[in-house]
Amino acid sequence: MEDDIPPHHLVCIIHEAVNRLDDRIFSVAHPGGGRDSYHPKMLTKVIIYAYTQRIYFSRQIAKLEHYYLYFCFED
């Protein structure tokens, strides 16, 4: 999938920046337990990218995730 996205695309920059964050930041805010959920880093990437595209509402973000490959970029 990485071959389909240009290396300097905004989504790649966000992906690299969020991946550099320490996992302890997320484990403190999300201790786990309960139902399976999306990884906090993945959700952070999606929210940051959506905001850079001026998409602020969760329903719009969720709808776009189904249509755009860029929203699904993850390790």
mmCIF file of the N, C-alpha and C atoms, coordinates in Angstrom:
data_MODEL
# 
_entry.id   MODEL 
# 
loop_
_atom_site.group_PDB 
_atom_site.id 
_atom_site.type_symbol 
_atom_site.label_atom_id 
_atom_site.label_alt_id 
_atom_site.label_comp_id 
_atom_site.label_asym_id 
_atom_site.label_entity_id 
_atom_site.label_seq_id 
_atom_site.pdbx_PDB_ins_code 
_atom_site.Cartn_x 
_atom_site.Cartn_y 
_atom_site.Cartn_z 
_atom_site.occupancy 
_atom_site.B_iso_or_equiv 
_atom_site.pdbx_formal_charge 
_atom_site.auth_seq_id 
_atom_site.auth_comp_id 
_atom_site.auth_asym_id 
_atom_site.auth_atom_id 
_atom_site.pdbx_PDB_model_num 
ATOM 1   N N  . MET A 1 1  ? 0.828   -1.188 0.000  1.00 0.00 ? 1  MET A N  1 
ATOM 2   C CA . MET A 1 1  ? 0.000   0.000  0.000  1.00 0.00 ? 1  MET A CA 1 
ATOM 3   C C  . MET A 1 1  ? 0.874   1.254  0.000  1.00 0.00 ? 1  MET A C  1 
ATOM 4   N N  . GLU A 1 2  ? 2.028   1.204  0.645  1.00 0.00 ? 2  GLU A N  1 
ATOM 5   C CA . GLU A 1 2  ? 2.891   2.377  0.714  1.00 0.00 ? 2  GLU A CA 1 
ATOM 6   C C  . GLU A 1 2  ? 3.352   2.823  -0.662 1.00 0.00 ? 2  GLU A C  1 
ATOM 7   N N  . ASP A 1 3  ? 3.388   1.900  -1.634 1.00 0.00 ? 3  ASP A N  1 
ATOM 8   C CA . ASP A 1 3  ? 3.796   2.257  -2.985 1.00 0.00 ? 3  ASP A CA 1 
ATOM 9   C C  . ASP A 1 3  ? 2.765   3.126  -3.684 1.00 0.00 ? 3  ASP A C  1 
ATOM 10  N N  . ASP A 1 4  ? 1.515   3.078  -3.243 1.00 0.00 ? 4  ASP A N  1 
ATOM 11  C CA . ASP A 1 4  ? 0.442   3.835  -3.865 1.00 0.00 ? 4  ASP A CA 1 
ATOM 12  C C  . ASP A 1 4  ? 0.369   5.281  -3.375 1.00 0.00 ? 4  ASP A C  1 
ATOM 13  N N  . ILE A 1 5  ? 1.040   5.577  -2.288 1.00 0.00 ? 5  ILE A N  1 
ATOM 14  C CA . ILE A 1 5  ? 0.978   6.907  -1.689 1.00 0.00 ? 5  ILE A CA 1 
ATOM 15  C C  . ILE A 1 5  ? 2.325   7.589  -1.886 1.00 0.00 ? 5  ILE A C  1 
ATOM 16  N N  . PRO A 1 6  ? 2.339   8.793  -2.454 1.00 0.00 ? 6  PRO A N  1 
ATOM 17  C CA . PRO A 1 6  ? 3.609   9.502  -2.638 1.00 0.00 ? 6  PRO A CA 1 
ATOM 18  C C  . PRO A 1 6  ? 4.314   9.696  -1.290 1.00 0.00 ? 6  PRO A C  1 
ATOM 19  N N  . PRO A 1 7  ? 5.648   9.586  -1.256 1.00 0.00 ? 7  PRO A N  1 
ATOM 20  C CA . PRO A 1 7  ? 6.379   9.621  0.020  1.00 0.00 ? 7  PRO A CA 1 
ATOM 21  C C  . PRO A 1 7  ? 6.253   10.930 0.804  1.00 0.00 ? 7  PRO A C  1 
ATOM 22  N N  . HIS A 1 8  ? 5.973   12.028 0.135  1.00 0.00 ? 8  HIS A N  1 
ATOM 23  C CA . HIS A 1 8  ? 5.879   13.311 0.840  1.00 0.00 ? 8  HIS A CA 1 
ATOM 24  C C  . HIS A 1 8  ? 4.436   13.781 0.994  1.00 0.00 ? 8  HIS A C  1 
ATOM 25  N N  . HIS A 1 9  ? 3.496   12.869 0.831  1.00 0.00 ? 9  HIS A N  1 
ATOM 26  C CA . HIS A 1 9  ? 2.084   13.206 1.020  1.00 0.00 ? 9  HIS A CA 1 
ATOM 27  C C  . HIS A 1 9  ? 1.841   13.508 2.498  1.00 0.00 ? 9  HIS A C  1 
ATOM 28  N N  . LEU A 1 10 ? 0.922   14.381 2.767  1.00 0.00 ? 10 LEU A N  1 
ATOM 29  C CA . LEU A 1 10 ? 0.616   14.781 4.141  1.00 0.00 ? 10 LEU A CA 1 
ATOM 30  C C  . LEU A 1 10 ? 0.319   13.576 5.030  1.00 0.00 ? 10 LEU A C  1 
ATOM 31  N N  . VAL A 1 11 ? -0.364  12.590 4.516  1.00 0.00 ? 11 VAL A N  1 
ATOM 32  C CA . VAL A 1 11 ? -0.711  11.424 5.330  1.00 0.00 ? 11 VAL A CA 1 
ATOM 33  C C  . VAL A 1 11 ? 0.548   10.679 5.786  1.00 0.00 ? 11 VAL A C  1 
ATOM 34  N N  . CYS A 1 12 ? 1.581   10.667 4.949  1.00 0.00 ? 12 CYS A N  1 
ATOM 35  C CA . CYS A 1 12 ? 2.845   10.019 5.338  1.00 0.00 ? 12 CYS A CA 1 
ATOM 36  C C  . CYS A 1 12 ? 3.554   10.802 6.435  1.00 0.00 ? 12 CYS A C  1 
ATOM 37  N N  . ILE A 1 13 ? 3.484   12.120 6.351  1.00 0.00 ? 13 ILE A N  1 
ATOM 38  C CA . ILE A 1 13 ? 4.099   12.973 7.374  1.00 0.00 ? 13 ILE A CA 1 
ATOM 39  C C  . ILE A 1 13 ? 3.409   12.773 8.712  1.00 0.00 ? 13 ILE A C  1 
ATOM 40  N N  . ILE A 1 14 ? 2.078   12.747 8.692  1.00 0.00 ? 14 ILE A N  1 
ATOM 41  C CA . ILE A 1 14 ? 1.308   12.524 9.924  1.00 0.00 ? 14 ILE A CA 1 
ATOM 42  C C  . ILE A 1 14 ? 1.608   11.132 10.474 1.00 0.00 ? 14 ILE A C  1 
ATOM 43  N N  . HIS A 1 15 ? 1.658   10.152 9.602  1.00 0.00 ? 15 HIS A N  1 
ATOM 44  C CA . HIS A 1 15 ? 1.945   8.768  10.001 1.00 0.00 ? 15 HIS A CA 1 
ATOM 45  C C  . HIS A 1 15 ? 3.283   8.685  10.733 1.00 0.00 ? 15 HIS A C  1 
ATOM 46  N N  . GLU A 1 16 ? 4.306   9.277  10.160 1.00 0.00 ? 16 GLU A N  1 
ATOM 47  C CA . GLU A 1 16 ? 5.639   9.250  10.775 1.00 0.00 ? 16 GLU A CA 1 
ATOM 48  C C  . GLU A 1 16 ? 5.663   10.011 12.099 1.00 0.00 ? 16 GLU A C  1 
ATOM 49  N N  . ALA A 1 17 ? 5.021   11.166 12.143 1.00 0.00 ? 17 ALA A N  1 
ATOM 50  C CA . ALA A 1 17 ? 5.020   11.981 13.365 1.00 0.00 ? 17 ALA A CA 1 
ATOM 51  C C  . ALA A 1 17 ? 4.321   11.266 14.517 1.00 0.00 ? 17 ALA A C  1 
ATOM 52  N N  . VAL A 1 18 ? 3.166   10.680 14.254 1.00 0.00 ? 18 VAL A N  1 
ATOM 53  C CA . VAL A 1 18 ? 2.420   9.986  15.310 1.00 0.00 ? 18 VAL A CA 1 
ATOM 54  C C  . VAL A 1 18 ? 3.163   8.727  15.749 1.00 0.00 ? 18 VAL A C  1 
ATOM 55  N N  . ASN A 1 19 ? 3.795   8.038  14.818 1.00 0.00 ? 19 ASN A N  1 
ATOM 56  C CA . ASN A 1 19 ? 4.541   6.839  15.187 1.00 0.00 ? 19 ASN A CA 1 
ATOM 57  C C  . ASN A 1 19 ? 5.739   7.153  16.079 1.00 0.00 ? 19 ASN A C  1 
ATOM 58  N N  . ARG A 1 20 ? 6.248   8.369  16.024 1.00 0.00 ? 20 ARG A N  1 
ATOM 59  C CA . ARG A 1 20 ? 7.369   8.758  16.882 1.00 0.00 ? 20 ARG A CA 1 
ATOM 60  C C  . ARG A 1 20 ? 6.940   9.029  18.330 1.00 0.00 ? 20 ARG A C  1 
ATOM 61  N N  . LEU A 1 21 ? 5.649   9.218  18.553 1.00 0.00 ? 21 LEU A N  1 
ATOM 62  C CA . LEU A 1 21 ? 5.166   9.472  19.905 1.00 0.00 ? 21 LEU A CA 1 
ATOM 63  C C  . LEU A 1 21 ? 5.361   8.234  20.776 1.00 0.00 ? 21 LEU A C  1 
ATOM 64  N N  . ASP A 1 22 ? 5.666   8.463  22.012 1.00 0.00 ? 22 ASP A N  1 
ATOM 65  C CA . ASP A 1 22 ? 5.877   7.378  22.965 1.00 0.00 ? 22 ASP A CA 1 
ATOM 66  C C  . ASP A 1 22 ? 4.543   6.677  23.252 1.00 0.00 ? 22 ASP A C  1 
ATOM 67  N N  . ASP A 1 23 ? 4.554   5.358  23.213 1.00 0.00 ? 23 ASP A N  1 
ATOM 68  C CA . ASP A 1 23 ? 3.331   4.588  23.465 1.00 0.00 ? 23 ASP A CA 1 
ATOM 69  C C  . ASP A 1 23 ? 2.777   4.810  24.871 1.00 0.00 ? 23 ASP A C  1 
ATOM 70  N N  . ARG A 1 24 ? 3.632   5.211  25.795 1.00 0.00 ? 24 ARG A N  1 
ATOM 71  C CA . ARG A 1 24 ? 3.159   5.439  27.170 1.00 0.00 ? 24 ARG A CA 1 
ATOM 72  C C  . ARG A 1 24 ? 2.142   6.570  27.245 1.00 0.00 ? 24 ARG A C  1 
ATOM 73  N N  . ILE A 1 25 ? 2.236   7.534  26.322 1.00 0.00 ? 25 ILE A N  1 
ATOM 74  C CA . ILE A 1 25 ? 1.248   8.621  26.277 1.00 0.00 ? 25 ILE A CA 1 
ATOM 75  C C  . ILE A 1 25 ? -0.144  8.039  26.092 1.00 0.00 ? 25 ILE A C  1 
ATOM 76  N N  . PHE A 1 26 ? -0.256  7.066  25.224 1.00 0.00 ? 26 PHE A N  1 
ATOM 77  C CA . PHE A 1 26 ? -1.549  6.474  24.912 1.00 0.00 ? 26 PHE A CA 1 
ATOM 78  C C  . PHE A 1 26 ? -2.004  5.484  25.974 1.00 0.00 ? 26 PHE A C  1 
ATOM 79  N N  . SER A 1 27 ? -1.075  4.757  26.567 1.00 0.00 ? 27 SER A N  1 
ATOM 80  C CA . SER A 1 27 ? -1.465  3.767  27.574 1.00 0.00 ? 27 SER A CA 1 
ATOM 81  C C  . SER A 1 27 ? -1.974  4.430  28.852 1.00 0.00 ? 27 SER A C  1 
ATOM 82  N N  . VAL A 1 28 ? -1.487  5.638  29.145 1.00 0.00 ? 28 VAL A N  1 
ATOM 83  C CA . VAL A 1 28 ? -1.982  6.369  30.318 1.00 0.00 ? 28 VAL A CA 1 
ATOM 84  C C  . VAL A 1 28 ? -3.427  6.815  30.076 1.00 0.00 ? 28 VAL A C  1 
ATOM 85  N N  . ALA A 1 29 ? -3.698  7.301  28.862 1.00 0.00 ? 29 ALA A N  1 
ATOM 86  C CA . ALA A 1 29 ? -5.038  7.786  28.537 1.00 0.00 ? 29 ALA A CA 1 
ATOM 87  C C  . ALA A 1 29 ? -6.008  6.649  28.248 1.00 0.00 ? 29 ALA A C  1 
ATOM 88  N N  . HIS A 1 30 ? -5.485  5.511  27.802 1.00 0.00 ? 30 HIS A N  1 
ATOM 89  C CA . HIS A 1 30 ? -6.336  4.380  27.445 1.00 0.00 ? 30 HIS A CA 1 
ATOM 90  C C  . HIS A 1 30 ? -5.735  3.118  28.064 1.00 0.00 ? 30 HIS A C  1 
ATOM 91  N N  . PRO A 1 31 ? -6.112  2.801  29.299 1.00 0.00 ? 31 PRO A N  1 
ATOM 92  C CA . PRO A 1 31 ? -5.494  1.671  29.995 1.00 0.00 ? 31 PRO A CA 1 
ATOM 93  C C  . PRO A 1 31 ? -5.879  0.295  29.439 1.00 0.00 ? 31 PRO A C  1 
ATOM 94  N N  . GLY A 1 32 ? -6.861  0.249  28.563 1.00 0.00 ? 32 GLY A N  1 
ATOM 95  C CA . GLY A 1 32 ? -7.280  -1.039 28.008 1.00 0.00 ? 32 GLY A CA 1 
ATOM 96  C C  . GLY A 1 32 ? -8.494  -1.580 28.732 1.00 0.00 ? 32 GLY A C  1 
ATOM 97  N N  . GLY A 1 33 ? -8.813  -2.823 28.446 1.00 0.00 ? 33 GLY A N  1 
ATOM 98  C CA . GLY A 1 33 ? -9.996  -3.430 29.035 1.00 0.00 ? 33 GLY A CA 1 
ATOM 99  C C  . GLY A 1 33 ? -11.225 -3.148 28.184 1.00 0.00 ? 33 GLY A C  1 
ATOM 100 N N  . GLY A 1 34 ? -12.281 -3.812 28.498 1.00 0.00 ? 34 GLY A N  1 
ATOM 101 C CA . GLY A 1 34 ? -13.511 -3.610 27.744 1.00 0.00 ? 34 GLY A CA 1 
ATOM 102 C C  . GLY A 1 34 ? -13.452 -4.252 26.376 1.00 0.00 ? 34 GLY A C  1 
ATOM 103 N N  . ARG A 1 35 ? -14.258 -3.752 25.474 1.00 0.00 ? 35 ARG A N  1 
ATOM 104 C CA . ARG A 1 35 ? -14.331 -4.305 24.121 1.00 0.00 ? 35 ARG A CA 1 
ATOM 105 C C  . ARG A 1 35 ? -13.084 -3.950 23.321 1.00 0.00 ? 35 ARG A C  1 
ATOM 106 N N  . ASP A 1 36 ? -12.824 -4.738 22.285 1.00 0.00 ? 36 ASP A N  1 
ATOM 107 C CA . ASP A 1 36 ? -11.729 -4.414 21.376 1.00 0.00 ? 36 ASP A CA 1 
ATOM 108 C C  . ASP A 1 36 ? -11.984 -3.050 20.758 1.00 0.00 ? 36 ASP A C  1 
ATOM 109 N N  . SER A 1 37 ? -10.906 -2.314 20.565 1.00 0.00 ? 37 SER A N  1 
ATOM 110 C CA . SER A 1 37 ? -11.045 -0.988 19.980 1.00 0.00 ? 37 SER A CA 1 
ATOM 111 C C  . SER A 1 37 ? -9.916  -0.752 18.997 1.00 0.00 ? 37 SER A C  1 
ATOM 112 N N  . TYR A 1 38 ? -10.005 0.358  18.283 1.00 0.00 ? 38 TYR A N  1 
ATOM 113 C CA . TYR A 1 38 ? -8.927  0.744  17.376 1.00 0.00 ? 38 TYR A CA 1 
ATOM 114 C C  . TYR A 1 38 ? -7.741  1.220  18.202 1.00 0.00 ? 38 TYR A C  1 
ATOM 115 N N  . HIS A 1 39 ? -6.565  1.021  17.668 1.00 0.00 ? 39 HIS A N  1 
ATOM 116 C CA . HIS A 1 39 ? -5.372  1.473  18.370 1.00 0.00 ? 39 HIS A CA 1 
ATOM 117 C C  . HIS A 1 39 ? -5.401  3.001  18.459 1.00 0.00 ? 39 HIS A C  1 
ATOM 118 N N  . PRO A 1 40 ? -5.072  3.554  19.619 1.00 0.00 ? 40 PRO A N  1 
ATOM 119 C CA . PRO A 1 40 ? -5.122  5.013  19.793 1.00 0.00 ? 40 PRO A CA 1 
ATOM 120 C C  . PRO A 1 40 ? -4.253  5.778  18.795 1.00 0.00 ? 40 PRO A C  1 
ATOM 121 N N  . LYS A 1 41 ? -3.118  5.216  18.376 1.00 0.00 ? 41 LYS A N  1 
ATOM 122 C CA . LYS A 1 41 ? -2.286  5.909  17.386 1.00 0.00 ? 41 LYS A CA 1 
ATOM 123 C C  . LYS A 1 41 ? -3.002  5.992  16.041 1.00 0.00 ? 41 LYS A C  1 
ATOM 124 N N  . MET A 1 42 ? -3.696  4.937  15.658 1.00 0.00 ? 42 MET A N  1 
ATOM 125 C CA . MET A 1 42 ? -4.423  4.954  14.397 1.00 0.00 ? 42 MET A CA 1 
ATOM 126 C C  . MET A 1 42 ? -5.517  6.011  14.430 1.00 0.00 ? 42 MET A C  1 
ATOM 127 N N  . LEU A 1 43 ? -6.242  6.082  15.528 1.00 0.00 ? 43 LEU A N  1 
ATOM 128 C CA . LEU A 1 43 ? -7.296  7.084  15.647 1.00 0.00 ? 43 LEU A CA 1 
ATOM 129 C C  . LEU A 1 43 ? -6.717  8.493  15.642 1.00 0.00 ? 43 LEU A C  1 
ATOM 130 N N  . THR A 1 44 ? -5.572  8.679  16.271 1.00 0.00 ? 44 THR A N  1 
ATOM 131 C CA . THR A 1 44 ? -4.914  9.978  16.278 1.00 0.00 ? 44 THR A CA 1 
ATOM 132 C C  . THR A 1 44 ? -4.546  10.393 14.859 1.00 0.00 ? 44 THR A C  1 
ATOM 133 N N  . LYS A 1 45 ? -4.030  9.466  14.079 1.00 0.00 ? 45 LYS A N  1 
ATOM 134 C CA . LYS A 1 45 ? -3.675  9.755  12.680 1.00 0.00 ? 45 LYS A CA 1 
ATOM 135 C C  . LYS A 1 45 ? -4.906  10.181 11.885 1.00 0.00 ? 45 LYS A C  1 
ATOM 136 N N  . VAL A 1 46 ? -5.980  9.444  12.051 1.00 0.00 ? 46 VAL A N  1 
ATOM 137 C CA . VAL A 1 46 ? -7.206  9.746  11.310 1.00 0.00 ? 46 VAL A CA 1 
ATOM 138 C C  . VAL A 1 46 ? -7.734  11.125 11.687 1.00 0.00 ? 46 VAL A C  1 
ATOM 139 N N  . ILE A 1 47 ? -7.774  11.431 12.967 1.00 0.00 ? 47 ILE A N  1 
ATOM 140 C CA . ILE A 1 47 ? -8.312  12.724 13.418 1.00 0.00 ? 47 ILE A CA 1 
ATOM 141 C C  . ILE A 1 47 ? -7.433  13.878 12.932 1.00 0.00 ? 47 ILE A C  1 
ATOM 142 N N  . ILE A 1 48 ? -6.124  13.743 13.055 1.00 0.00 ? 48 ILE A N  1 
ATOM 143 C CA . ILE A 1 48 ? -5.236  14.819 12.598 1.00 0.00 ? 48 ILE A CA 1 
ATOM 144 C C  . ILE A 1 48 ? -5.398  15.039 11.095 1.00 0.00 ? 48 ILE A C  1 
ATOM 145 N N  . TYR A 1 49 ? -5.407  13.955 10.322 1.00 0.00 ? 49 TYR A N  1 
ATOM 146 C CA . TYR A 1 49 ? -5.559  14.109 8.873  1.00 0.00 ? 49 TYR A CA 1 
ATOM 147 C C  . TYR A 1 49 ? -6.915  14.722 8.525  1.00 0.00 ? 49 TYR A C  1 
ATOM 148 N N  . ALA A 1 50 ? -7.960  14.284 9.173  1.00 0.00 ? 50 ALA A N  1 
ATOM 149 C CA . ALA A 1 50 ? -9.290  14.837 8.906  1.00 0.00 ? 50 ALA A CA 1 
ATOM 150 C C  . ALA A 1 50 ? -9.321  16.338 9.200  1.00 0.00 ? 50 ALA A C  1 
ATOM 151 N N  . TYR A 1 51 ? -8.756  16.751 10.313 1.00 0.00 ? 51 TYR A N  1 
ATOM 152 C CA . TYR A 1 51 ? -8.742  18.164 10.661 1.00 0.00 ? 51 TYR A CA 1 
ATOM 153 C C  . TYR A 1 51 ? -7.951  18.980 9.651  1.00 0.00 ? 51 TYR A C  1 
ATOM 154 N N  . THR A 1 52 ? -6.859  18.424 9.115  1.00 0.00 ? 52 THR A N  1 
ATOM 155 C CA . THR A 1 52 ? -6.101  19.165 8.105  1.00 0.00 ? 52 THR A CA 1 
ATOM 156 C C  . THR A 1 52 ? -6.897  19.323 6.817  1.00 0.00 ? 52 THR A C  1 
ATOM 157 N N  . GLN A 1 53 ? -7.888  18.456 6.622  1.00 0.00 ? 53 GLN A N  1 
ATOM 158 C CA . GLN A 1 53 ? -8.752  18.536 5.445  1.00 0.00 ? 53 GLN A CA 1 
ATOM 159 C C  . GLN A 1 53 ? -10.058 19.276 5.748  1.00 0.00 ? 53 GLN A C  1 
ATOM 160 N N  . ARG A 1 54 ? -10.104 19.914 6.914  1.00 0.00 ? 54 ARG A N  1 
ATOM 161 C CA . ARG A 1 54 ? -11.282 20.682 7.371  1.00 0.00 ? 54 ARG A CA 1 
ATOM 162 C C  . ARG A 1 54 ? -12.521 19.799 7.522  1.00 0.00 ? 54 ARG A C  1 
ATOM 163 N N  . ILE A 1 55 ? -12.300 18.600 8.020  1.00 0.00 ? 55 ILE A N  1 
ATOM 164 C CA . ILE A 1 55 ? -13.394 17.672 8.326  1.00 0.00 ? 55 ILE A CA 1 
ATOM 165 C C  . ILE A 1 55 ? -13.401 17.527 9.833  1.00 0.00 ? 55 ILE A C  1 
ATOM 166 N N  . TYR A 1 56 ? -14.462 18.006 10.473 1.00 0.00 ? 56 TYR A N  1 
ATOM 167 C CA . TYR A 1 56 ? -14.478 18.100 11.925 1.00 0.00 ? 56 TYR A CA 1 
ATOM 168 C C  . TYR A 1 56 ? -15.509 17.208 12.612 1.00 0.00 ? 56 TYR A C  1 
ATOM 169 N N  . PHE A 1 57 ? -16.443 16.663 11.874 1.00 0.00 ? 57 PHE A N  1 
ATOM 170 C CA . PHE A 1 57 ? -17.525 15.912 12.489 1.00 0.00 ? 57 PHE A CA 1 
ATOM 171 C C  . PHE A 1 57 ? -17.285 14.408 12.372 1.00 0.00 ? 57 PHE A C  1 
ATOM 172 N N  . SER A 1 58 ? -17.537 13.692 13.452 1.00 0.00 ? 58 SER A N  1 
ATOM 173 C CA . SER A 1 58 ? -17.205 12.268 13.496 1.00 0.00 ? 58 SER A CA 1 
ATOM 174 C C  . SER A 1 58 ? -17.929 11.460 12.422 1.00 0.00 ? 58 SER A C  1 
ATOM 175 N N  . ARG A 1 59 ? -19.157 11.808 12.112 1.00 0.00 ? 59 ARG A N  1 
ATOM 176 C CA . ARG A 1 59 ? -19.872 11.053 11.072 1.00 0.00 ? 59 ARG A CA 1 
ATOM 177 C C  . ARG A 1 59 ? -19.246 11.267 9.702  1.00 0.00 ? 59 ARG A C  1 
ATOM 178 N N  . GLN A 1 60 ? -18.785 12.482 9.430  1.00 0.00 ? 60 GLN A N  1 
ATOM 179 C CA . GLN A 1 60 ? -18.104 12.739 8.155  1.00 0.00 ? 60 GLN A CA 1 
ATOM 180 C C  . GLN A 1 60 ? -16.778 11.985 8.084  1.00 0.00 ? 60 GLN A C  1 
ATOM 181 N N  . ILE A 1 61 ? -16.056 11.962 9.187  1.00 0.00 ? 61 ILE A N  1 
ATOM 182 C CA . ILE A 1 61 ? -14.783 11.247 9.234  1.00 0.00 ? 61 ILE A CA 1 
ATOM 183 C C  . ILE A 1 61 ? -15.029 9.752  9.018  1.00 0.00 ? 61 ILE A C  1 
ATOM 184 N N  . ALA A 1 62 ? -16.009 9.198  9.701  1.00 0.00 ? 62 ALA A N  1 
ATOM 185 C CA . ALA A 1 62 ? -16.314 7.768  9.568  1.00 0.00 ? 62 ALA A CA 1 
ATOM 186 C C  . ALA A 1 62 ? -16.726 7.424  8.138  1.00 0.00 ? 62 ALA A C  1 
ATOM 187 N N  . LYS A 1 63 ? -17.499 8.291  7.518  1.00 0.00 ? 63 LYS A N  1 
ATOM 188 C CA . LYS A 1 63 ? -17.938 8.049  6.145  1.00 0.00 ? 63 LYS A CA 1 
ATOM 189 C C  . LYS A 1 63 ? -16.740 8.078  5.189  1.00 0.00 ? 63 LYS A C  1 
ATOM 190 N N  . LEU A 1 64 ? -15.841 9.012  5.378  1.00 0.00 ? 64 LEU A N  1 
ATOM 191 C CA . LEU A 1 64 ? -14.689 9.123  4.505  1.00 0.00 ? 64 LEU A CA 1 
ATOM 192 C C  . LEU A 1 64 ? -13.717 7.956  4.657  1.00 0.00 ? 64 LEU A C  1 
ATOM 193 N N  . GLU A 1 65 ? -13.647 7.373  5.840  1.00 0.00 ? 65 GLU A N  1 
ATOM 194 C CA . GLU A 1 65 ? -12.738 6.239  6.050  1.00 0.00 ? 65 GLU A CA 1 
ATOM 195 C C  . GLU A 1 65 ? -13.046 5.093  5.094  1.00 0.00 ? 65 GLU A C  1 
ATOM 196 N N  . HIS A 1 66 ? -14.292 4.947  4.720  1.00 0.00 ? 66 HIS A N  1 
ATOM 197 C CA . HIS A 1 66 ? -14.681 3.848  3.837  1.00 0.00 ? 66 HIS A CA 1 
ATOM 198 C C  . HIS A 1 66 ? -14.288 4.111  2.383  1.00 0.00 ? 66 HIS A C  1 
ATOM 199 N N  . TYR A 1 67 ? -14.101 5.366  2.023  1.00 0.00 ? 67 TYR A N  1 
ATOM 200 C CA . TYR A 1 67 ? -13.873 5.708  0.629  1.00 0.00 ? 67 TYR A CA 1 
ATOM 201 C C  . TYR A 1 67 ? -12.439 6.091  0.285  1.00 0.00 ? 67 TYR A C  1 
ATOM 202 N N  . TYR A 1 68 ? -11.677 6.539  1.242  1.00 0.00 ? 68 TYR A N  1 
ATOM 203 C CA . TYR A 1 68 ? -10.350 7.054  0.931  1.00 0.00 ? 68 TYR A CA 1 
ATOM 204 C C  . TYR A 1 68 ? -9.256  6.205  1.535  1.00 0.00 ? 68 TYR A C  1 
ATOM 205 N N  . LEU A 1 69 ? -8.373  5.746  0.714  1.00 0.00 ? 69 LEU A N  1 
ATOM 206 C CA . LEU A 1 69 ? -7.241  4.935  1.129  1.00 0.00 ? 69 LEU A CA 1 
ATOM 207 C C  . LEU A 1 69 ? -6.379  5.690  2.127  1.00 0.00 ? 69 LEU A C  1 
ATOM 208 N N  . TYR A 1 70 ? -6.213  6.983  1.956  1.00 0.00 ? 70 TYR A N  1 
ATOM 209 C CA . TYR A 1 70 ? -5.344  7.775  2.807  1.00 0.00 ? 70 TYR A CA 1 
ATOM 210 C C  . TYR A 1 70 ? -5.767  7.711  4.279  1.00 0.00 ? 70 TYR A C  1 
ATOM 211 N N  . PHE A 1 71 ? -7.045  7.559  4.535  1.00 0.00 ? 71 PHE A N  1 
ATOM 212 C CA . PHE A 1 71 ? -7.508  7.491  5.912  1.00 0.00 ? 71 PHE A CA 1 
ATOM 213 C C  . PHE A 1 71 ? -7.150  6.153  6.560  1.00 0.00 ? 71 PHE A C  1 
ATOM 214 N N  . CYS A 1 72 ? -6.815  5.169  5.764  1.00 0.00 ? 72 CYS A N  1 
ATOM 215 C CA . CYS A 1 72 ? -6.547  3.832  6.285  1.00 0.00 ? 72 CYS A CA 1 
ATOM 216 C C  . CYS A 1 72 ? -5.066  3.531  6.392  1.00 0.00 ? 72 CYS A C  1 
ATOM 217 N N  . PHE A 1 73 ? -4.210  4.484  6.089  1.00 0.00 ? 73 PHE A N  1 
ATOM 218 C CA . PHE A 1 73 ? -2.773  4.246  6.083  1.00 0.00 ? 73 PHE A CA 1 
ATOM 219 C C  . PHE A 1 73 ? -2.300  3.978  7.501  1.00 0.00 ? 73 PHE A C  1 
ATOM 220 N N  . GLU A 1 74 ? -1.733  2.806  7.699  1.00 0.00 ? 74 GLU A N  1 
ATOM 221 C CA . GLU A 1 74 ? -1.256  2.398  9.015  1.00 0.00 ? 74 GLU A CA 1 
ATOM 222 C C  . GLU A 1 74 ? -0.215  1.315  8.822  1.00 0.00 ? 74 GLU A C  1 
ATOM 223 N N  . ASP A 1 75 ? 0.608   1.076  9.846  1.00 0.00 ? 75 ASP A N  1 
ATOM 224 C CA . ASP A 1 75 ? 1.634   0.032  9.755  1.00 0.00 ? 75 ASP A CA 1 
ATOM 225 C C  . ASP A 1 75 ? 1.028   -1.303 9.422  1.00 0.00 ? 75 ASP A C  1 
# 
